[in-house]
Amino acid sequence: MVKITYIEFGGTTHEVDVPVGQSLMEGARAGNVPGIAADCGGACACATCHVYLDESWVAKVSEADDLEVDMLDFAPDVVQGRSRLSCQIEVTADMDGMSVTVPENQI
């Protein structure tokens, strides 16, 4: 298990143990993190699992592919270089201690 901290827009934190191989979105849903709707269930067909990566973690996750970049066009308040769809980030052992912030709105 990898400990991921999800930070709500208002600052409330949720530390969730996420199994290696699951997505950040799956971890958020299992941990009942508010603000991660994940309407498409992880198919990269919506932008309702948008999160902001902490700057110190950006280089430690896989890069967004073209489909994810296109889907981020539907997310409000995108922050260049830090916005990602949590369904597209697979948790690895190297992510232990990672924190991500949930935006104020998903749509």
One Martini backbone bead per residue (centre of mass of N, CA, C, O) as a GRO file, in nm:
protein
  107
    1MET     BB    1   0.100   0.035   0.017
    2VAL     BB    2   0.003   0.377  -0.048
    3LYS     BB    3   0.036   0.704   0.064
    4ILE     BB    4  -0.231   0.934   0.006
    5THR     BB    5  -0.296   1.284  -0.025
    6TYR     BB    6  -0.606   1.443  -0.009
    7ILE     BB    7  -0.707   1.777  -0.105
    8GLU     BB    8  -0.928   1.986  -0.046
    9PHE     BB    9  -1.015   2.298  -0.128
   10GLY     BB   10  -1.050   2.376   0.195
   11GLY     BB   11  -0.807   2.159   0.330
   12THR     BB   12  -0.900   1.888   0.364
   13THR     BB   13  -0.775   1.575   0.465
   14HIS     BB   14  -0.686   1.250   0.298
   15GLU     BB   15  -0.568   0.948   0.401
   16VAL     BB   16  -0.468   0.694   0.163
   17ASP     BB   17  -0.460   0.357   0.098
   18VAL     BB   18  -0.295   0.248  -0.201
   19PRO     BB   19  -0.268   0.030  -0.431
   20VAL     BB   20  -0.067  -0.096  -0.635
   21GLY     BB   21  -0.210  -0.020  -0.967
   22GLN     BB   22  -0.384   0.188  -0.901
   23SER     BB   23  -0.558   0.467  -0.911
   24LEU     BB   24  -0.612   0.770  -0.784
   25MET     BB   25  -0.918   0.749  -0.822
   26GLU     BB   26  -0.965   0.482  -0.675
   27GLY     BB   27  -0.858   0.585  -0.406
   28ALA     BB   28  -1.063   0.813  -0.367
   29ARG     BB   29  -1.316   0.637  -0.372
   30ALA     BB   30  -1.234   0.443  -0.138
   31GLY     BB   31  -1.188   0.716   0.055
   32ASN     BB   32  -1.420   0.927   0.019
   33VAL     BB   33  -1.347   1.168  -0.169
   34PRO     BB   34  -1.435   1.468  -0.221
   35GLY     BB   35  -1.470   1.571  -0.576
   36ILE     BB   36  -1.464   1.270  -0.703
   37ALA     BB   37  -1.668   1.153  -0.944
   38ALA     BB   38  -1.604   0.966  -1.188
   39ASP     BB   39  -1.824   0.917  -1.421
   40CYS     BB   40  -1.650   0.704  -1.619
   41GLY     BB   41  -1.459   0.508  -1.433
   42GLY     BB   42  -1.166   0.556  -1.601
   43ALA     BB   43  -1.191   0.619  -1.938
   44CYS     BB   44  -1.124   0.908  -2.033
   45ALA     BB   45  -1.442   1.067  -2.076
   46CYS     BB   46  -1.369   1.287  -1.864
   47ALA     BB   47  -1.319   1.554  -1.587
   48THR     BB   48  -1.411   1.432  -1.275
   49CYS     BB   49  -1.079   1.372  -1.173
   50HIS     BB   50  -0.949   1.626  -1.116
   51VAL     BB   51  -0.608   1.729  -1.042
   52TYR     BB   52  -0.343   1.853  -0.836
   53LEU     BB   53  -0.017   1.851  -0.844
   54ASP     BB   54   0.246   1.854  -0.678
   55GLU     BB   55   0.537   1.983  -0.784
   56SER     BB   56   0.722   1.747  -0.656
   57TRP     BB   57   0.549   1.514  -0.845
   58VAL     BB   58   0.539   1.554  -1.154
   59ALA     BB   59   0.813   1.387  -1.237
   60LYS     BB   60   0.694   1.101  -1.089
   61VAL     BB   61   0.501   1.079  -1.328
   62SER     BB   62   0.338   1.017  -1.582
   63GLU     BB   63   0.257   1.126  -1.875
   64ALA     BB   64   0.038   1.276  -2.061
   65ASP     BB   65  -0.170   1.200  -2.294
   66ASP     BB   66  -0.361   1.308  -2.552
   67LEU     BB   67  -0.636   1.236  -2.428
   68GLU     BB   68  -0.599   1.378  -2.158
   69VAL     BB   69  -0.543   1.658  -2.269
   70ASP     BB   70  -0.818   1.683  -2.408
   71MET     BB   71  -0.995   1.645  -2.146
   72LEU     BB   72  -0.884   1.900  -1.993
   73ASP     BB   73  -1.060   2.103  -2.162
   74PHE     BB   74  -1.320   2.030  -1.958
   75ALA     BB   75  -1.170   2.162  -1.731
   76PRO     BB   76  -1.156   2.360  -1.474
   77ASP     BB   77  -0.884   2.524  -1.371
   78VAL     BB   78  -0.626   2.483  -1.524
   79VAL     BB   79  -0.286   2.376  -1.452
   80GLN     BB   80  -0.006   2.402  -1.589
   81GLY     BB   81   0.161   2.090  -1.512
   82ARG     BB   82  -0.067   1.993  -1.269
   83SER     BB   83  -0.290   1.885  -1.434
   84ARG     BB   84  -0.499   1.592  -1.379
   85LEU     BB   85  -0.611   1.269  -1.427
   86SER     BB   86  -0.654   1.029  -1.188
   87CYS     BB   87  -0.719   0.781  -1.385
   88GLN     BB   88  -0.410   0.813  -1.531
   89ILE     BB   89  -0.273   0.735  -1.247
   90GLU     BB   90  -0.050   0.508  -1.150
   91VAL     BB   91   0.035   0.346  -0.875
   92THR     BB   92   0.342   0.361  -0.702
   93ALA     BB   93   0.586   0.315  -0.471
   94ASP     BB   94   0.709   0.613  -0.529
   95MET     BB   95   0.426   0.762  -0.410
   96ASP     BB   96   0.488   0.778  -0.128
   97GLY     BB   97   0.343   1.080   0.005
   98MET     BB   98   0.155   1.191  -0.180
   99SER     BB   99  -0.002   1.494  -0.316
  100VAL     BB  100  -0.340   1.608  -0.380
  101THR     BB  101  -0.566   1.840  -0.540
  102VAL     BB  102  -0.889   1.946  -0.528
  103PRO     BB  103  -1.096   2.113  -0.693
  104GLU     BB  104  -1.370   2.305  -0.663
  105ASN     BB  105  -1.438   2.205  -0.963
  106GLN     BB  106  -1.536   1.974  -1.233
  107ILE     BB  107  -1.766   2.162  -1.414
   0.00000   0.00000   0.00000
